[in-house]
Amino acid sequence: MRRSTMILSGAAALTMVATGLAAVPAGASSAPAPRPIAGTQVPVYAGPLGGVPSFVDDSAGAKAAPTAKFVVTYTGFSAEAKAAFQRAVNMWAGKLNSSVPITVKASWEPLGSGILGSAGPSYAWDIGGVLYVDAVANKKSGKQLNSAPDVVARFSSNFSNWHFGTGPAPAGKYDFQSVVAHELGHGVGFLGAGRVSGSLGSVRISGKNISYDRYTRLGSTATSPLLWKMPDNSTQLGSALRSNNVYFDTPAVRSANGGKSAKLYAPLTWRQGSSYSHLDEATFPKGNPNSLMTYAIGGGETIRTPGNVGMAVLKAVGW
């Protein structure tokens, strides 16, 4: 399972998961109340089983006091799978900060070929003209905005070679805790609205950007063009999203990444659900401290932290 969370079949297709767009009465102000708009989901793929196992620890943050509360509803999980899931929850609870509990609906079920797991928000909310995923919108509002789960997550029952233990996964096993941590990262906001249809590209849902989209550039410099300022549904944006030259750029990201913006996964062939909403695998390979949010997780790959880059991205999107 590499890092990728979208509910897809096969090649990770962006799926709209919420029920429609809430109506806004004519003449009503768009502020201050957010509007629910259909959210997105993203998958994580199974990387190669072979190779030398790797272990990225979180010794600095492993015992951090929780600053967020997660409430998880499980369907179909074994006791050992639940225990591994809870360890991933505990990690995120010590890294995020919200007065509003983050609700998660988690299920154990067959998924598409090669998909270890998928996840995303139930909704994104329009606050000030920008969309924020459920958990971030709730944090900003100081209350639960909707009774639907903030994160919907699915994990594959098709794999028989899961590692549920606390230590590093051995070669030939996929570390379940790492996969859950990856997917929860998508659920709390590590995802954008990027998509390509034919030659046309967009970074909008119902005409709005997700907060993630406001920090993506075509190129690695601070003056490189912002994708959200390109024409919507254009060949220009479609080419940019398939350029292998897309970066997430904020001062905090640069500080966490040796003064450089963070390269995103943007292969020349668009992979819905994988492209754009993950860090670049070649730049942040297996064993790298920032490898959790790449599009795949391989056998024997164990990652216990989103890394400083991952956290800087989440800070930008609203945390």
VOMIVO-609299 format. One line per 2 residues: for each residue y negated, x negated, z negated of N, C-alpha, C. Coordinates in nm, 3 decimals. Atoms other than C-alpha are relative to their C-alpha. Layout:
<atoms>
Y X Z Y X Z Y X Z | ... .
</atoms>
This chain:
<atoms>
0.119 -0.081 0.000 0.000 0.000 0.000 -0.124 -0.084 0.000 | 0.121 0.078 0.002 -0.313 -0.170 0.101 -0.106 0.094 -0.047 .
0.100 -0.086 0.053 -0.636 -0.039 -0.010 -0.050 0.095 0.104 | 0.051 -0.099 -0.089 -0.709 0.278 0.170 0.036 0.133 -0.058 .
-0.034 -0.127 0.055 -0.732 0.626 0.040 -0.047 0.112 0.086 | 0.034 -0.118 -0.075 -0.734 0.909 0.282 0.125 0.077 0.024 .
-0.119 -0.077 -0.022 -0.503 1.194 0.328 0.022 0.003 0.149 | -0.021 0.006 -0.141 -0.370 1.112 0.666 0.147 0.005 0.031 .
-0.135 0.018 -0.044 -0.061 1.120 0.865 -0.006 -0.110 0.103 | 0.000 0.108 -0.097 0.017 0.805 1.053 -0.118 -0.090 -0.013 .
0.107 0.098 -0.006 -0.304 0.624 1.136 -0.122 0.038 -0.081 | 0.110 -0.031 0.091 -0.519 0.751 0.855 -0.112 0.077 0.063 .
0.105 -0.080 -0.060 -0.721 1.035 0.987 -0.088 0.057 -0.107 | 0.095 -0.055 0.097 -1.033 1.147 0.810 0.023 0.149 -0.009 .
-0.031 -0.140 0.019 -0.956 1.484 0.661 -0.105 0.066 -0.085 | 0.094 -0.074 0.081 -1.206 1.736 0.540 0.081 0.085 -0.096 .
-0.087 -0.066 0.096 -1.066 1.874 0.218 -0.059 0.117 -0.074 | 0.051 -0.109 0.078 -1.301 2.112 0.057 -0.010 0.126 0.084 .
0.022 -0.124 -0.073 -1.363 2.473 0.151 -0.141 0.000 0.052 | 0.124 -0.001 -0.071 -1.676 2.531 0.359 -0.130 -0.041 -0.066 .
0.133 0.041 0.043 -2.044 2.481 0.311 -0.066 0.116 -0.072 | 0.064 -0.105 0.078 -2.221 2.674 0.042 -0.128 0.046 0.067 .
0.120 -0.054 -0.064 -2.492 2.903 0.174 -0.122 -0.024 -0.089 | 0.126 0.018 0.071 -2.853 2.834 0.077 -0.094 0.109 0.047 .
0.087 -0.109 -0.042 -3.083 3.137 0.077 -0.121 -0.051 0.076 | 0.117 0.038 -0.078 -3.365 3.126 0.329 -0.120 -0.018 -0.090 .
0.120 0.026 0.079 -3.676 2.972 0.181 0.026 -0.066 -0.133 | -0.030 0.061 0.130 -3.491 2.833 -0.119 -0.019 -0.150 0.008 .
0.020 0.145 0.005 -3.571 2.478 -0.225 0.134 -0.071 -0.006 | -0.125 0.076 0.003 -3.299 2.218 -0.161 0.012 -0.080 -0.128 .
-0.003 0.069 0.127 -3.391 2.055 -0.491 -0.034 0.102 -0.109 | -0.080 0.114 0.046 -3.293 2.026 -0.766 0.149 0.023 0.008 .
-0.143 -0.031 0.006 -2.956 2.203 -0.732 0.075 -0.059 0.119 | -0.081 0.055 -0.109 -2.694 2.013 -0.527 0.078 0.112 0.070 .
-0.084 -0.092 -0.074 -2.492 2.192 -0.260 0.135 -0.064 0.025 | -0.131 0.057 -0.032 -2.116 2.144 -0.223 0.024 0.000 0.150 .
-0.035 0.012 -0.140 -2.012 2.021 0.120 0.138 -0.064 0.007 | -0.138 0.048 -0.010 -1.658 1.948 0.233 0.009 -0.151 -0.020 .
-0.017 0.142 0.029 -1.544 1.612 0.098 0.096 -0.067 0.098 | -0.091 0.075 -0.087 -1.333 1.343 0.262 0.111 -0.063 -0.082 .
-0.109 0.072 0.065 -1.007 1.169 0.184 0.037 -0.124 0.080 | -0.032 0.128 -0.065 -0.878 0.817 0.262 0.137 -0.052 -0.044 .
-0.134 0.048 0.039 -0.520 0.654 0.270 0.008 -0.150 -0.023 | -0.028 0.142 0.010 -0.381 0.315 0.170 0.138 -0.025 0.059 .
-0.123 0.027 -0.073 -0.112 0.160 0.383 0.085 -0.108 -0.066 | -0.094 0.100 0.047 0.196 -0.040 0.299 -0.013 -0.125 0.087 .
0.006 0.126 -0.070 0.139 -0.403 0.394 0.138 -0.064 0.007 | -0.128 0.069 -0.012 0.416 -0.655 0.471 0.067 -0.020 -0.135 .
-0.075 0.016 0.125 0.689 -0.676 0.208 0.020 -0.146 -0.038 | -0.032 0.139 0.026 0.746 -1.049 0.244 -0.118 -0.081 -0.050 .
0.105 0.090 0.046 0.543 -1.349 0.141 0.006 -0.027 -0.149 | 0.002 0.040 0.141 0.465 -1.508 -0.192 -0.075 0.106 -0.080 .
0.071 -0.098 0.084 0.375 -1.257 -0.467 -0.134 -0.056 -0.050 | 0.131 0.040 0.051 0.015 -1.265 -0.590 -0.036 0.091 -0.117 .
0.040 -0.077 0.118 -0.147 -1.150 -0.913 -0.147 -0.024 -0.028 | 0.142 0.005 0.034 -0.515 -1.073 -0.967 -0.016 0.072 -0.132 .
0.008 -0.056 0.135 -0.569 -1.020 -1.339 -0.140 0.053 -0.027 | 0.129 -0.051 0.045 -0.852 -0.846 -1.521 -0.017 -0.036 -0.146 .
0.003 0.043 0.140 -0.851 -1.051 -1.838 -0.135 0.027 -0.065 | 0.133 -0.021 0.058 -1.227 -1.012 -1.882 -0.024 0.145 -0.036 .
0.031 -0.141 0.024 -1.227 -0.634 -1.862 0.116 0.082 -0.050 | -0.121 -0.076 0.036 -0.875 -0.537 -1.966 -0.014 0.076 -0.130 .
0.012 -0.065 0.131 -0.977 -0.446 -2.319 -0.137 0.065 -0.019 | 0.133 -0.062 0.010 -1.317 -0.295 -2.239 0.012 0.141 -0.058 .
0.002 -0.135 0.058 -1.400 0.016 -2.441 -0.029 0.100 0.111 | 0.023 -0.099 -0.106 -1.385 0.330 -2.226 -0.143 0.055 -0.004 .
0.134 -0.056 -0.013 -1.724 0.449 -2.100 0.003 0.122 0.094 | -0.021 -0.122 -0.078 -1.580 0.734 -1.890 0.135 0.057 -0.042 .
-0.126 -0.066 0.035 -1.306 0.987 -1.954 0.061 0.062 0.125 | -0.073 -0.062 -0.111 -1.044 1.084 -1.697 0.097 0.104 -0.056 .
-0.096 -0.104 0.035 -0.842 1.405 -1.721 0.089 0.021 0.123 | -0.091 -0.001 -0.115 -0.534 1.391 -1.495 0.102 0.111 -0.013 .
-0.107 -0.099 -0.009 -0.307 1.678 -1.393 0.106 -0.054 0.095 | -0.107 0.061 -0.078 0.029 1.544 -1.272 0.097 0.106 0.054 .
-0.107 -0.083 -0.056 0.282 1.709 -1.040 0.105 -0.091 0.062 | -0.114 0.070 -0.059 0.622 1.553 -0.974 0.021 -0.144 -0.038 .
-0.011 0.141 0.038 0.575 1.215 -1.144 0.108 -0.022 -0.106 | -0.091 0.042 0.106 0.844 1.038 -1.345 -0.081 -0.056 -0.116 .
0.070 0.054 0.117 0.757 0.910 -1.691 -0.054 -0.140 0.028 | 0.047 0.137 -0.025 0.733 0.550 -1.568 -0.115 -0.001 0.101 .
0.111 -0.010 -0.095 0.509 0.652 -1.276 -0.127 0.047 -0.071 | 0.115 -0.047 0.078 0.281 0.841 -1.516 -0.060 -0.112 -0.083 .
0.049 0.110 0.084 0.259 0.538 -1.743 -0.079 -0.100 0.083 | 0.072 0.093 -0.088 0.157 0.312 -1.453 -0.131 0.061 0.047 .
0.120 -0.071 -0.042 -0.093 0.573 -1.334 -0.104 -0.007 -0.112 | 0.093 0.000 0.112 -0.247 0.589 -1.681 -0.062 -0.138 -0.022 .
0.057 0.134 0.013 -0.292 0.210 -1.689 -0.113 -0.020 0.101 | 0.107 0.008 -0.099 -0.494 0.234 -1.367 -0.121 0.082 -0.043 .
0.108 -0.084 0.053 -0.697 0.517 -1.520 -0.076 -0.074 -0.109 | 0.064 0.073 0.110 -0.764 0.305 -1.829 -0.090 -0.110 0.052 .
0.084 0.105 -0.059 -0.895 0.024 -1.611 -0.133 0.058 0.047 | 0.123 -0.061 -0.051 -1.144 0.252 -1.436 -0.086 0.059 -0.112 .
0.075 -0.059 0.111 -1.242 0.422 -1.762 -0.086 -0.103 -0.072 | 0.078 0.106 0.062 -1.367 0.086 -1.888 -0.105 -0.061 0.092 .
0.094 0.058 -0.097 -1.570 0.014 -1.572 -0.106 0.099 0.048 | 0.096 -0.102 -0.040 -1.742 0.344 -1.492 -0.065 0.058 -0.125 .
0.074 -0.055 0.114 -1.995 0.522 -1.711 -0.050 0.139 0.036 | 0.043 -0.137 -0.024 -2.037 0.899 -1.722 0.024 0.083 -0.125 .
-0.018 -0.092 0.112 -2.086 1.165 -1.988 0.086 0.119 0.038 | -0.079 -0.114 -0.049 -1.890 1.412 -1.771 0.142 -0.048 0.032 .
-0.138 0.042 -0.032 -1.508 1.385 -1.764 0.028 0.006 0.150 | -0.039 0.007 -0.141 -1.363 1.288 -1.425 0.138 0.062 0.013 .
-0.128 -0.072 -0.010 -1.088 1.532 -1.332 0.075 -0.044 0.126 | -0.084 0.050 -0.109 -0.798 1.419 -1.112 0.122 0.090 0.014 .
-0.124 -0.071 -0.031 -0.525 1.623 -0.946 0.090 -0.096 0.075 | -0.089 0.102 -0.058 -0.234 1.387 -0.873 0.136 0.061 0.030 .
-0.131 -0.052 -0.037 0.086 1.471 -0.687 0.087 -0.109 0.060 | -0.104 0.091 -0.050 0.406 1.286 -0.598 0.073 0.075 0.110 .
-0.051 -0.079 -0.111 0.514 1.397 -0.251 0.019 -0.089 0.123 | -0.013 0.076 -0.124 0.620 1.278 0.096 -0.134 -0.010 0.071 .
0.122 0.021 -0.077 0.331 1.127 0.293 0.036 -0.054 0.138 | -0.024 0.048 -0.135 0.291 0.999 0.647 0.062 -0.138 0.002 .
-0.066 0.128 -0.017 0.466 0.693 0.783 -0.089 -0.116 -0.043 | 0.071 0.120 0.042 0.358 0.373 0.608 -0.111 0.023 -0.100 .
0.109 -0.030 0.094 0.117 0.549 0.370 0.054 -0.001 -0.142 | -0.040 0.008 0.140 0.154 0.454 0.005 -0.068 0.109 -0.083 .
0.074 -0.101 0.074 -0.111 0.693 -0.120 -0.125 0.039 0.075 | 0.127 -0.042 -0.058 -0.424 0.883 -0.028 -0.079 0.073 -0.107 .
0.083 -0.068 0.099 -0.718 1.018 -0.222 -0.141 0.018 0.050 | 0.140 -0.024 -0.033 -1.071 1.144 -0.207 -0.055 0.109 -0.088 .
0.063 -0.105 0.079 -1.317 1.386 -0.364 0.033 0.138 0.058 | -0.010 -0.136 -0.052 -1.285 1.763 -0.337 -0.125 0.037 0.078 .
0.128 -0.032 -0.061 -1.652 1.785 -0.245 -0.091 -0.122 0.000 | 0.117 0.086 0.011 -1.960 1.584 -0.169 -0.118 0.093 -0.019 .
0.112 -0.087 0.036 -2.289 1.719 -0.299 -0.131 -0.055 0.053 | 0.130 0.038 -0.056 -2.628 1.715 -0.133 -0.103 -0.008 -0.112 .
0.104 0.022 0.100 -2.875 1.564 -0.378 -0.110 -0.081 0.066 | 0.112 0.071 -0.064 -3.210 1.474 -0.227 0.026 -0.040 0.142 .
-0.027 0.030 -0.140 -3.070 1.478 0.125 0.111 -0.100 0.025 | -0.112 0.093 -0.011 -2.782 1.237 0.055 0.119 0.061 -0.072 .
-0.120 -0.055 0.061 -2.422 1.332 -0.023 0.059 -0.096 -0.102 | -0.066 0.076 0.105 -2.260 1.214 -0.346 0.133 0.067 -0.032 .
-0.131 -0.056 0.033 -1.892 1.255 -0.429 -0.006 0.068 -0.136 | -0.001 -0.081 0.122 -1.798 1.491 -0.712 -0.033 -0.077 -0.127 .
0.014 0.071 0.128 -1.772 1.235 -0.992 -0.141 -0.057 -0.016 | 0.136 0.054 0.007 -2.107 1.073 -0.906 -0.102 0.112 -0.014 .
0.092 -0.113 0.010 -2.283 1.407 -0.856 0.003 0.059 -0.141 | -0.010 -0.050 0.138 -2.151 1.525 -1.193 -0.074 -0.092 -0.096 .
0.070 0.097 0.085 -2.277 1.205 -1.357 -0.150 0.019 0.011 | 0.143 -0.015 -0.020 -2.620 1.251 -1.203 -0.053 0.131 -0.058 .
0.043 -0.131 0.047 -2.633 1.619 -1.301 0.023 0.020 -0.149 | -0.031 -0.013 0.143 -2.491 1.569 -1.651 0.091 0.117 -0.031 .
-0.091 -0.113 0.022 -2.240 1.851 -1.602 0.101 0.008 0.114 | -0.099 -0.024 -0.104 -1.931 1.957 -1.408 -0.055 0.104 0.096 .
0.064 -0.088 -0.097 -2.066 2.112 -1.088 0.095 0.102 0.061 | -0.096 -0.089 -0.062 -1.744 2.276 -0.973 0.132 -0.012 -0.074 .
-0.127 0.002 0.072 -1.407 2.368 -1.119 0.111 -0.073 0.076 | -0.099 0.074 -0.076 -1.220 2.191 -0.839 0.012 -0.142 -0.054 .
-0.014 0.138 0.048 -1.077 1.847 -0.927 -0.099 -0.093 0.069 | 0.093 0.097 -0.057 -1.322 1.562 -0.876 0.070 -0.093 0.098 .
-0.079 0.089 -0.086 -1.046 1.352 -0.719 0.134 0.068 0.028 | -0.132 -0.048 -0.039 -0.741 1.475 -0.527 0.078 -0.120 0.052 .
-0.075 0.122 -0.033 -0.475 1.203 -0.504 0.147 0.033 0.022 | -0.142 -0.020 -0.033 -0.127 1.195 -0.347 0.066 -0.136 0.015 .
-0.073 0.126 -0.006 0.134 0.923 -0.375 0.139 0.025 0.055 | -0.117 -0.023 -0.084 0.437 0.875 -0.156 0.132 -0.007 -0.075 .
-0.137 -0.003 0.054 0.783 0.978 -0.270 0.099 -0.056 0.102 | -0.089 0.052 -0.104 0.921 0.826 0.052 0.049 -0.141 -0.029 .
-0.034 0.139 0.027 0.930 0.473 -0.089 0.094 -0.010 -0.121 | -0.094 0.021 0.111 1.221 0.362 -0.306 -0.023 -0.136 -0.067 .
0.023 0.137 0.052 1.081 0.012 -0.373 -0.134 -0.011 -0.073 | 0.120 0.007 0.085 0.799 0.092 -0.615 0.025 -0.089 -0.121 .
-0.002 0.074 0.127 0.722 -0.140 -0.906 -0.091 0.075 -0.097 | 0.076 -0.076 0.098 0.612 0.058 -1.211 -0.033 -0.079 -0.126 .
0.015 0.079 0.122 0.606 -0.224 -1.465 -0.141 -0.049 -0.025 | 0.133 0.049 0.040 0.314 -0.382 -1.647 -0.032 -0.137 0.060 .
0.022 0.135 -0.051 0.362 -0.732 -1.506 -0.013 -0.002 0.151 | 0.012 0.013 -0.146 0.330 -0.868 -1.151 0.119 0.060 0.073 .
-0.108 -0.054 -0.082 0.532 -0.693 -0.882 0.075 -0.114 0.068 | -0.076 0.104 -0.071 0.815 -0.905 -0.738 -0.007 0.020 0.150 .
-0.008 -0.013 -0.145 0.854 -0.973 -0.368 0.089 0.118 0.035 | -0.081 -0.114 -0.043 0.985 -0.667 -0.187 -0.031 0.129 -0.072 .
0.036 -0.120 0.076 0.821 -0.418 -0.427 -0.150 0.027 0.015 | 0.141 -0.039 -0.003 0.493 -0.225 -0.401 -0.043 0.039 -0.141 .
0.048 -0.023 0.136 0.293 -0.222 -0.723 -0.072 0.133 -0.010 | 0.055 -0.135 0.006 0.225 0.140 -0.811 -0.136 0.004 -0.069 .
0.128 0.001 0.071 -0.056 0.067 -1.057 -0.113 -0.045 0.092 | 0.102 0.049 -0.093 -0.245 -0.127 -0.788 -0.037 0.107 0.102 .
0.024 -0.105 -0.099 -0.206 0.157 -0.540 -0.083 0.113 -0.062 | 0.078 -0.104 0.067 -0.332 0.413 -0.792 -0.143 -0.046 -0.021 .
0.135 0.052 0.022 -0.628 0.191 -0.881 -0.081 0.003 0.130 | 0.066 -0.002 -0.131 -0.711 0.160 -0.511 -0.045 0.141 0.035 .
0.031 -0.137 -0.039 -0.697 0.533 -0.449 -0.106 0.064 -0.090 | 0.104 -0.053 0.089 -0.900 0.622 -0.756 -0.136 -0.057 0.038 .
0.125 0.059 -0.047 -1.163 0.380 -0.622 -0.062 0.082 0.112 | 0.051 -0.087 -0.105 -1.192 0.595 -0.311 -0.049 0.133 -0.058 .
0.035 -0.130 0.057 -1.198 0.911 -0.519 -0.134 0.002 -0.070 | 0.128 0.005 0.072 -1.499 0.795 -0.719 -0.114 -0.054 0.086 .
0.112 0.029 -0.087 -1.700 0.693 -0.416 0.008 -0.115 0.097 | -0.011 0.111 -0.095 -1.570 0.392 -0.223 0.049 0.057 0.133 .
-0.033 -0.056 -0.130 -1.576 0.574 0.111 -0.127 0.049 0.068 | 0.114 -0.046 -0.077 -1.813 0.667 0.389 0.040 0.109 0.097 .
-0.023 -0.109 -0.094 -1.847 0.935 0.654 0.026 -0.049 0.142 | -0.018 0.054 -0.134 -1.781 0.702 0.948 0.119 0.058 0.074 .
-0.109 -0.045 -0.086 -1.574 0.834 1.235 -0.037 -0.028 0.145 | 0.020 0.020 -0.144 -1.529 0.772 1.607 0.088 0.100 0.072 .
-0.073 -0.096 -0.085 -1.428 1.040 1.857 -0.029 -0.036 0.145 | 0.023 0.052 -0.134 -1.377 0.906 2.207 -0.084 -0.126 -0.010 .
0.089 0.115 0.010 -1.669 0.667 2.245 -0.117 0.026 -0.096 | 0.114 -0.040 0.082 -1.904 0.852 2.008 0.025 -0.024 -0.148 .
-0.013 0.030 0.141 -1.964 0.744 1.650 -0.098 0.078 -0.085 | 0.087 -0.070 0.094 -2.111 0.914 1.344 0.023 -0.053 -0.140 .
-0.014 0.029 0.143 -2.176 0.836 0.978 -0.063 0.116 -0.077 | 0.055 -0.120 0.063 -2.263 1.193 0.883 0.106 0.109 -0.013 .
-0.077 -0.122 0.017 -2.095 1.507 0.750 -0.100 0.113 -0.009 | 0.095 -0.112 -0.003 -2.276 1.830 0.831 -0.145 -0.051 0.002 .
0.134 0.054 -0.018 -2.575 1.617 0.926 -0.049 -0.092 -0.110 | 0.043 0.081 0.114 -2.585 1.419 0.600 0.086 -0.126 -0.015 .
-0.074 0.121 0.034 -2.485 1.064 0.503 0.059 0.012 -0.140 | -0.048 0.027 0.136 -2.261 0.993 0.206 -0.077 -0.121 -0.051 .
0.081 0.109 0.056 -2.438 0.752 -0.030 0.047 -0.137 0.048 | -0.058 0.125 -0.051 -2.203 0.471 0.087 -0.062 -0.038 0.135 .
0.048 0.025 -0.136 -2.336 0.507 0.444 -0.140 -0.060 0.004 | 0.138 0.047 0.000 -2.689 0.414 0.341 -0.010 -0.153 -0.010 .
0.004 0.145 0.022 -2.590 0.048 0.286 0.085 -0.079 0.099 | -0.085 0.069 -0.098 -2.379 -0.036 0.591 -0.084 -0.045 0.119 .
0.079 0.061 -0.107 -2.517 -0.265 0.862 0.089 -0.054 0.112 | -0.063 0.069 -0.112 -2.421 -0.392 1.204 -0.049 -0.144 -0.004 .
0.039 0.139 0.020 -2.431 -0.761 1.115 -0.017 -0.031 -0.147 | -0.008 0.046 0.138 -2.441 -0.967 0.800 -0.134 -0.034 -0.065 .
0.129 0.039 0.057 -2.812 -1.032 0.753 -0.073 0.120 -0.060 | 0.077 -0.107 0.065 -3.060 -0.835 0.545 -0.089 0.075 0.098 .
0.080 -0.069 -0.102 -3.244 -0.743 0.866 0.087 0.063 0.109 | -0.090 -0.062 -0.098 -2.935 -0.628 1.058 -0.018 0.151 -0.002 .
0.024 -0.145 -0.007 -2.956 -0.265 1.177 0.088 0.080 -0.096 | -0.075 -0.093 0.085 -2.853 0.003 0.928 0.068 0.104 0.090 .
-0.072 -0.093 -0.086 -2.584 0.225 1.078 -0.057 0.141 -0.007 | 0.045 -0.139 0.012 -2.731 0.547 0.942 -0.129 0.026 0.075 .
0.122 -0.017 -0.077 -3.052 0.485 1.135 0.025 0.001 0.151 | -0.035 -0.011 -0.142 -2.866 0.472 1.467 0.016 0.147 0.038 .
-0.016 -0.140 -0.043 -2.850 0.792 1.676 0.139 0.053 -0.036 | -0.127 -0.061 0.038 -2.581 1.027 1.547 0.078 0.042 0.125 .
-0.089 -0.035 -0.111 -2.281 1.096 1.773 -0.040 -0.073 0.128 | 0.043 0.081 -0.114 -2.384 0.811 2.002 0.103 -0.107 0.032 .
-0.086 0.112 -0.038 -2.199 0.543 2.197 -0.045 -0.127 -0.073 | 0.050 0.116 0.075 -2.422 0.290 2.018 0.068 -0.008 -0.136 .
-0.063 -0.002 0.131 -2.284 0.395 1.682 0.152 -0.012 0.012 | -0.144 0.014 -0.022 -1.932 0.428 1.821 0.038 -0.146 0.022 .
-0.026 0.143 -0.021 -1.948 0.066 1.940 -0.018 -0.080 -0.128 | 0.026 0.071 0.125 -2.095 -0.051 1.609 0.116 0.014 -0.096 .
-0.110 -0.026 0.094 -1.814 0.109 1.408 0.129 -0.070 0.041 | -0.119 0.071 -0.050 -1.559 -0.077 1.624 -0.034 -0.144 0.039 .
0.052 0.131 -0.040 -1.740 -0.411 1.636 0.059 -0.118 -0.076 | -0.044 0.106 0.092 -1.559 -0.608 1.364 -0.120 -0.077 -0.056 .
0.124 0.065 0.043 -1.915 -0.678 1.250 -0.082 0.095 -0.088 | 0.066 -0.096 0.090 -1.993 -0.412 0.986 0.004 -0.055 -0.142 .
0.013 0.057 0.134 -2.115 -0.514 0.640 -0.064 0.101 -0.096 | 0.064 -0.077 0.107 -2.203 -0.345 0.312 -0.098 -0.095 -0.067 .
0.104 0.095 0.041 -2.532 -0.493 0.195 -0.095 0.058 -0.105 | 0.100 -0.025 0.104 -2.723 -0.466 -0.133 -0.022 -0.133 -0.073 .
0.018 0.122 0.078 -2.872 -0.736 -0.358 0.115 -0.024 -0.098 | -0.110 0.017 0.095 -2.595 -0.671 -0.612 0.127 -0.047 0.070 .
-0.117 0.045 -0.076 -2.325 -0.711 -0.347 -0.015 -0.148 0.036 | 0.022 0.140 -0.033 -2.480 -1.039 -0.233 0.017 -0.090 -0.123 .
-0.015 0.077 0.122 -2.498 -1.159 -0.592 0.147 -0.018 -0.038 | -0.142 0.004 0.033 -2.129 -1.077 -0.639 0.082 -0.076 0.104 .
-0.077 0.055 -0.112 -2.028 -1.234 -0.307 -0.059 -0.131 0.052 | 0.049 0.132 -0.039 -2.184 -1.579 -0.308 -0.120 0.002 0.090 .
0.122 -0.009 -0.080 -2.512 -1.467 -0.153 0.018 0.069 0.135 | -0.027 -0.062 -0.129 -2.346 -1.285 0.138 0.027 0.149 -0.015 .
-0.040 -0.140 -0.003 -2.310 -0.920 0.229 0.152 0.006 0.015 | -0.146 -0.013 0.001 -1.953 -0.785 0.212 0.050 0.058 0.131 .
-0.052 -0.048 -0.128 -1.764 -0.753 0.538 0.097 0.116 -0.022 | -0.088 -0.117 0.003 -1.596 -0.415 0.593 0.104 -0.009 0.111 .
-0.107 -0.006 -0.100 -1.278 -0.342 0.788 -0.049 0.088 0.115 | 0.053 -0.072 -0.117 -1.405 -0.242 1.135 0.064 -0.055 0.126 .
-0.071 0.056 -0.115 -1.138 -0.334 1.392 -0.048 0.059 0.132 | 0.045 -0.042 -0.133 -1.199 -0.304 1.766 0.062 0.133 0.041 .
-0.062 -0.131 -0.020 -0.958 -0.010 1.773 -0.023 0.082 -0.126 | 0.032 -0.082 0.116 -1.078 0.267 1.541 0.126 0.051 -0.066 .
-0.112 -0.052 0.078 -0.831 0.354 1.264 -0.057 0.098 -0.101 | 0.060 -0.101 0.086 -0.942 0.681 1.109 0.060 -0.007 -0.139 .
-0.045 0.009 0.138 -0.923 0.660 0.732 0.010 -0.142 -0.049 | -0.007 0.141 0.038 -0.877 0.284 0.733 -0.129 -0.073 0.035 .
0.124 0.063 -0.042 -1.175 0.166 0.936 -0.117 0.045 -0.087 | 0.132 -0.027 0.060 -1.514 0.145 0.763 0.001 0.025 -0.151 .
-0.002 -0.033 0.143 -1.409 0.270 0.416 0.079 -0.099 -0.083 | -0.071 0.106 0.071 -1.239 -0.057 0.315 -0.069 -0.134 0.022 .
0.041 0.139 -0.022 -1.327 -0.419 0.266 0.091 -0.063 0.104 | -0.075 0.067 -0.105 -1.210 -0.653 0.540 0.114 -0.083 -0.057 .
-0.121 0.067 0.051 -0.857 -0.779 0.485 -0.004 -0.151 0.019 | 0.003 0.144 -0.026 -0.912 -1.119 0.644 -0.100 -0.073 -0.088 .
0.103 0.060 0.085 -1.224 -1.184 0.436 0.040 0.001 -0.146 | -0.044 -0.015 0.139 -1.068 -1.064 0.111 0.153 0.015 -0.002 .
-0.145 -0.008 -0.018 -0.698 -1.150 0.156 0.077 0.014 -0.131 | -0.091 -0.007 0.113 -0.402 -1.114 -0.076 -0.028 -0.113 -0.099 .
0.030 0.099 0.103 -0.478 -1.290 -0.404 -0.147 -0.020 -0.027 | 0.144 0.011 0.021 -0.857 -1.271 -0.361 -0.042 0.094 -0.114 .
0.042 -0.086 0.111 -1.035 -1.132 -0.674 -0.058 0.134 0.045 | 0.061 -0.124 -0.050 -1.197 -0.865 -0.453 0.089 0.072 0.101 .
-0.091 -0.051 -0.102 -0.886 -0.761 -0.260 0.048 0.144 -0.024 | -0.055 -0.133 0.028 -0.818 -0.421 -0.424 -0.036 0.101 0.107 .
0.047 -0.106 -0.089 -1.023 -0.216 -0.177 0.010 -0.037 0.148 | -0.030 0.020 -0.142 -0.885 -0.356 0.148 0.093 0.113 0.046 .
-0.067 -0.120 -0.051 -0.695 -0.115 0.374 0.151 0.004 -0.028 | -0.144 0.000 0.024 -0.341 -0.221 0.276 0.033 -0.082 -0.124 .
-0.053 0.076 0.114 -0.141 -0.347 -0.021 0.142 -0.041 0.036 | -0.129 0.050 -0.043 0.158 -0.566 0.048 0.101 -0.010 -0.112 .
-0.104 0.022 0.099 0.487 -0.626 -0.125 -0.033 -0.119 -0.088 | 0.028 0.109 0.094 0.449 -0.840 -0.436 -0.148 -0.023 -0.025 .
0.144 0.014 0.021 0.072 -0.787 -0.437 -0.043 0.086 -0.118 | 0.039 -0.069 0.122 -0.060 -0.697 -0.781 -0.147 -0.027 -0.027 .
0.145 0.012 0.017 -0.430 -0.629 -0.840 -0.042 0.091 -0.114 | 0.034 -0.075 0.120 -0.567 -0.519 -1.175 -0.150 0.026 -0.015 .
0.144 -0.015 0.009 -0.941 -0.509 -1.098 -0.060 0.026 0.138 | 0.069 -0.017 -0.128 -1.177 -0.388 -0.823 -0.082 -0.122 0.039 .
0.078 0.119 -0.028 -1.354 -0.724 -0.849 -0.149 0.028 -0.006 | 0.145 -0.014 0.010 -1.726 -0.788 -0.867 -0.061 0.065 0.124 .
0.052 -0.061 -0.122 -1.779 -0.690 -0.505 0.026 0.150 0.000 | -0.033 -0.143 0.006 -1.598 -0.359 -0.545 -0.091 0.075 -0.096 .
0.088 -0.064 0.098 -1.803 -0.279 -0.854 -0.143 0.007 0.051 | 0.136 -0.002 -0.055 -2.127 -0.371 -0.675 -0.015 0.110 0.104 .
0.003 -0.110 -0.096 -2.039 -0.126 -0.396 -0.012 0.133 -0.074 | 0.005 -0.125 0.075 -1.975 0.149 -0.650 -0.135 0.020 -0.071 .
0.134 -0.010 0.059 -2.303 0.071 -0.824 -0.098 0.056 0.103 | 0.091 -0.046 -0.106 -2.481 0.125 -0.492 0.018 0.148 0.031 .
-0.024 -0.139 -0.038 -2.315 0.461 -0.430 -0.033 0.099 -0.112 | 0.046 -0.091 0.104 -2.433 0.599 -0.762 0.046 -0.028 -0.141 .
-0.048 0.032 0.134 -2.253 0.438 -1.055 -0.090 -0.101 -0.071 .
</atoms>
